[in-house]
Amino acid sequence: PVVRARRKLDDPLKNVSVEDIAYTNVALLSRFVTETGAILPRRRTGVSALKQRKLARAIKLARQMNLMPYLTKLPQHFDAKP
């Protein structure tokens, strides 16, 4: 079997500092959640490891604070791409 090299994705958060990734920024966080509510992995989004950990923690906290739903995506963010 031939192993193909994966294309390197550009970091969509390269201009965003780690401090700007907060649980209150629902518009930013919902770009990295599927319509069913799953957090997108790094290999799909191209986010750096540090920012991915910060994103995952912020999404989980926003869900606990009832700013984001657990099982769906908010309707106003359905067309948001990472």
Beta strands, then each sheet from edge to edge (+ up, - down):
end
